[in-house]
Amino acid sequence: MALSPFQPTPFFANKNRAFWNLQLAGWFGAMLLRALSGIANGQPVSFLAVVVVNTIAGYSISLILAVIYRALMNRKPIITWGLSILSLAFAVILYTFIDAWVFSLYLQDSDTAFTALIIGMFFLNLMLLGAWSALYYAINFFLQVEEKADQLQRLEGQATSAQLAMLRYQLNPHFLFNTLNSISTLVLLKETEPANAMLSRLSSFLRYTLVNEPTGRVTVAQEVETLKLYLEIEKMRFEERLRTVFDIQEETRDALMPSLLLQPLVENSIKYAVTPLEEGADITITTRLAGENLRITVSDTGPGVQNEADSNATLPTAVSSTGVGLTNIRDRLAQAYGDNHMFQIRSSADQNGFAVIIELPMETREQQRREKEEREREERERERIENDDKNLVSG
């Protein structure tokens, strides 16, 4: 049985727990430092009781300061810093008075004046509580910056998902119109069997486009089966003029790719290669492994681009059959993979054809499952931490 790798929890994942851990560790360190300093200066063991009482007093005062600072944290700067300085000054005076009073009780037989004790301890306590206050604000401002960065990252992810969904749902209205028009013609000609077959295939294709997750990925095998549904509809319109060849390498069948990525490419070939030619054209869909990438090629034997200037163009709308076409594909790939993909167009009048070549990172369903489990684990951990925070606050 394989053991899952250890996943360390960030120290500040639970802010309340981190505060109490730092609070206890910091004041215990201050107490230890005072105790060792007193023993080094020849103080008896009974001196440790004084150190413990003073540490408890400082610990309690710092808790009051934490409540005040938390209330002032998100106010206007002049209010935050002004009231924080006043609170710190009052806390130092109070702590110094308690510290001096406890020492005066311990040094009953000493000639040391109470005022001298206050003066001597004021600067020490000012440095201690001042350092505590500076550390408190520094940590909390750092956490706020981190939280805002996480929120920005989540918003960017949501925006990316929304844009992918928008691009994915841009179904070709011309394809839908032509198919419905063909069905209507068949019904008028009382050819009910082919009309019913075309309607059934259209229903299956639309069901896939609407039910399948817009930002999800499917295997090459699933994408090819869906593409065949689309081509069966188009073949009823173009008959022998539309000829397709699928050259799918076996090793690529389980590779993942964005759903409905091939349909706009094939649709583009139908419009610009099959439709204008009386003899029609051949459309070839090829998938291959190219190192660690999945290479997808959609090519046709149509007229291609008629001049070199067009061949070098980015073709955002010139060969777009839907108003989105190749631009849609580019945008979807950029949103899904960033710079980690390749999109090339090859065409020339001499070669008498047009081809689109796409390379994507080679991923499988197993990798996607592991990534999903990791996201779910992080989400559960985030919810657990939030619930812990709420319970500590309410408690």
N, C-alpha and C positions, 0 to 999 in steps of 0.2 A: 504493500500500500504506500503510495507516494505521499510524502509529507508536504504540506503547503509551505512556501517560504515564509519566514518570519517577517511580519510587517510592523515596523516600529511606529508607535503613535507619536506625532509631534508633541513637544512639551507644552506648547500653548494651545493645543487642540481643545482642551477644557480650561477656559480662562480662570474659572473660580478655583479649580483644583491647583492650577499653576500658582495662583496668588497665595493660597494657603501654604503650599510647599515652599515658596520663596520666603514668605513671612516667617515661618518656623525656622528655616535654615539660616536666614539672615540674623534674626535675633538670638538664636542659639550661638551663632558665630560671634556676635557682639558680647554675649555673656561669657563665652569661653575666653575671648581676648581680654576682657576686664579681669576675669578670675586669674588668668596666668600673669597678667601685669601686676596684680596685687600680691600674689605669692612671690613673684620675682623681687618685689620691693619689701619683702619680709613681713607681709601681713599674715596673721594667724588664720587657721581654717575657718573660724567663725566669721571671717570677712566674706566668705562665700554666700552667707545668708543675705548680706546687704546687696551683693551683686545680683542675686536671684530676685529680690524685691524690686530693685531698680530696673531690671530687665523686664519684669512683668508690667511695671508701670509704663515703660517705653513701648512695649508691645501693645498695651491697651490704648495708649494715646495714638499710636500709628493706625490702629483700626478706626478710630474716630476720624483721623485725617483722611483715610481711604474713602470713608463715606462722604466727607465734604468734597474731596477732589473729584469723586465720581459724579457728584451733582454739578460741579463746575466745569467738567471736562469739555462739554460741547457748547458752552456759552461764548459770548463775544470775548476776544482776547483780553481786552482791558479788564473785564469782569473776572475772567478766569485767573489771570496772573495777579491782579490786585487783591482779590479775596483769598487766593492761595497763599500769598505772602503774609497777609494778616493772620490767617489761620496757622501758618507755620510759626510766626512770631509768638502767638499766644500759646501754641503747643510747646515751644521751646521754654518759655517762661514757666509754664505749669510743670513740665518735666524737670526743669532745673530746681524748682522749689521742692518738689517731692524728693528728688535726688539728694539735695542738701539737707532736708529734714531727716531723712533716713540715716545719712552719715552723721548728723549731729547727735542722733540717738545712740549710734554706735560709738561715737567719740565723746561720751559724756565727761570723761576725765581729762579731755584735751582742752587746751587754751585757744584752739582755733575758733575764730568768730564765725557766726552764721553767715554774715555778709561775705566773708572771705570764701566760705564754701560755695556760695551762690556764684560769685565772680569766677571762681576756679572751674566750676562745672558748666557754666553757661556756654563757653565756646566749644567744649567737648560735645555737649548735647545739641548745640546748633549744627555742628558738623555731622553728627549722627542722623538727626531728623532731616537736615538739609539734603544729605546724600540719599536718604530713604525717599524723600519727596521727588528728587530729581530722577531717581531710578523708576519710581512709580509712573511719573508722567512719560518718561522715555519709552518704557515698555508698552504703555497703553496707546501712545501715539503710533508706535511701530505696529501694534496689532490693528489699529484702525486703518493704517495704510495698507496692510496686508488684506484686510477684509474688503476694502474698496477695490483692490486689485483683483481679488477673487470674484467680486460682484461684476466687475467689468469683463472679466474672462467669461463668466457665465452668460452675460448679456450678449457678448460677441458670439458665443456658441449658439444661443437661441436665435440670433439674427442670421447666422449661417444656416441653421436648420430651416428657418422660415424661408430664406431665399432658395434653398435647395428644393423645398416643397413647392414653392411658386414655379420654379423652372420645370419641375417634374410634372406639374399639373397642366402645363401649356400644351394640351392635346391639339393636334392639327385639325382646325375646323374644315380645311379643304378635304382632307381624307374622310372625315365624318360626313360632310355634305355629299361628296361623290358616292360614298357607300350607300347612304340613305336614298340618293337619287337613283342609283342602280337597282336597289330593292323596289323602289316605287315603280320603275320601268318594268321590272319582272312581274310585279303584281298586275300592272295594267295589261301585260301580255298573257296574263293568267298562267305564268310559269311558276306555280306555287312551290314546287320542290326546290329549284335553285334559289328562289327568294327566301324560303325558310332556312336553307343551308347557310346563305350569306348572313341572314339575321342572327342565326345561332352563333356563327363564328364572331360576328360583331359583338354580340352579347358577352361571349367568353373573353374577348379581348378587352372590352370596356370594364368588365368585372375585375380583371387582373390590374388594369391601370388604376382603378379606384380603390380596390381593397388593399393592394400591396402598399406597404409603408413607403411614403414618398422619398424619405431620406435613407431608406434601407438599401441593402445590397443583396443581389441574388447570384446564384452560381451561373457559370457560362451555359451549362445545360438548360437551366430554367429560362434564361434569356433567349436562347435559341428556340426553345419550344414556343415561347410567347411570340417571337418573331415569325415563326412558321404560321401561327394563327393569323397574324397580320397579312402575310404573303398569300395565304389561301383566299383571303377576301379580295386582295388585289388581282390575283390570278383569274378570279371569276370575271373581272373587268377586262383584263388585257389578254387572257388566254395564252396562246403560244408565244406572244411577243415578250412575255416576262419569263425569263429563264434564270433560275437560281441554283447556286452551288454552295454547299456547306462543307468546308474543310476544317473540321474541329479536331485538334490534336487531343488525344485521350487524356494526357496529363493536365490539360487545361479545363476539363469539364467541371471540376470542383472549385475552380478559382472564382473569387467573388468580384463582382463589378456592379456599378450603379444600375438599378432596374430601368428598363426601357431606354438604354443608351443606344442600341443599334437601330431601333425603329426609325428615328429621324434621319439617320444616315442612309438607310435603305430607301426611305421615302424620297430623299433628295435624289438618289440615283434613278428612281422610277420617274420622277418628274422631268429630269434633265437628260436621261439616257434612253429610257423606254418610250416615254410619251412622244418625243419629237421624231423618232425613227420608225419608218414603216415596218422594218424587219424586227424592231424591238432591240433588246440588248440583254447581255448576260450580267448578272450580279453575283459576285463571289464574296462570301463571308469566311474569313480565315482567322483562326486563333492559334498562336504558337507561344512557347516559352522562349523568352529572350533573356538569358541569364537569370536574374531574380525577378524579372518582370513578366507580365502578361502582355503580349502584343496582339492587338486586334486590328484586322485590316478589312475594310469594306471597299470593294472596287467594282467598277462596271466597264463595259465596252462601248460606252456612249461616245459622243463627239468630243468630250473633254473641254478644256479651255482653249479658246481659239487664237490667243496671242500670248506672247511671253509676259506682257505687262499684267494680264489677268492671271497668269500662272503664278506670279510672285505676289499677288494681292492677298490680303488677309481674308477676303471673301466674307465679310460679316453679314452682307445681305444679298450679294449678287447671286449666290447659289442657295439662298435660304428659301425653302419651299413653304415655310409657315410663317415667315416674319421673325422667327427665332432660330430655326434650323441649326447651322453649324455654330452660330454665336451661342445658342442655348447649350450646346454640347461643351463648348469651351468654358462657359461660366460654371456649368455643373462640375466639370473636372477641376476647375480652379478652386471652387468652394470645397469640394470633397477631398482633394489631395494637395492643394497648395502648389508648390513648385515640384512636387514629387510625381510628375507625370510628363508624358510627351504627347503632343497633338500635331500631326503633320498632314499637309495636303499635297498630293502629287498629281499633276495633270499637265498634259501638253497635247497639242494637236497632232504631233508626230506619233506619239504613243497611242493615240486614239482611245483615250479612256481617262477615268478619274478615280482617284483612290484617297481614302482617309485612313491614316495609320495612327493608332492610339497605343501607348504603353502605360500600364498601371502597375503598381506594386503587386506582387503575387501574394494573395491572401486566401485563406481557406475559412470554411465555416467554423472549424475548431478554434482558429485564432480569434474570430469574431465572438465566439462563445466565451472564451477566456476574458476578452476585453469587456464584454457585457457583465460577466460575473464580478470583475474588478470594479466597474462603475457602480453596480448594485451594492457591493461591499462598502465602498466609499460613501454612498448615500445612506446606508444603514448606520454607519459609524457617525456621520454628520448628524443624523436624527437622534442617535443615542446621546451624543455630546450636548445637543440642544436641550433634550429632555433632562439631562443631568443638571445643566445650568438652571433650567426653570425650577427643578426640585430644590436646588440649593438656595435659590433666591426666595422661593415661597416658604422654605423651611426656616 
